[in-house]
Amino acid sequence: MNDMTDATESMSQTTAGQLKSIIERIERLEEEKKALSEDIRDVFAEAKATGFDPKILRKIVSLRKQDLAERQEQDALLETYMAALGMTF
């Protein structure tokens, strides 16, 4: 029974070490994410100071993430909904 206790303690130490490593990696990534978010905010502030509209820039970034077919589908739906509401261009 003593061998079983030793094996359980050894496994627990290994598991605890893995858990600690995972938590520390997550914490580092969260810090990096925060730093990147601050950098992005700074770029938007710079763009605004130059005269660009940050809201429109965010929309463009969002649109560029989509493929052409997805963008076209959304545009068609938007036009349909706007026409139904009498909000044509």
C-alpha positions, 0 to 999 in steps of 0.5 A: 500500500505504501507503493500506491501512496508514493505513486499517487503522490508522484502523480499528484506532483506531476499533475500539479506541475502541469497545471501550474505550467498551463496557468502560467502560460495562460497568464502570460498570453493574457498579458500579451493580449492586453499589451496588443489591445493597448497597441491597437487602441494607440493605432486607432487614436493615431488614425483619429488624430490624422483625421480618420474615423475609427468607427469606419476603420473598425468596420473595414477591418471587420469586412476584410476578415470576411471572404467576398461571397460572405460580404456580398451576401451580407450586403444583399441582406442589408439592402433588402432590409433597408428597402423593406424599411424605406431606407434606400440609398 
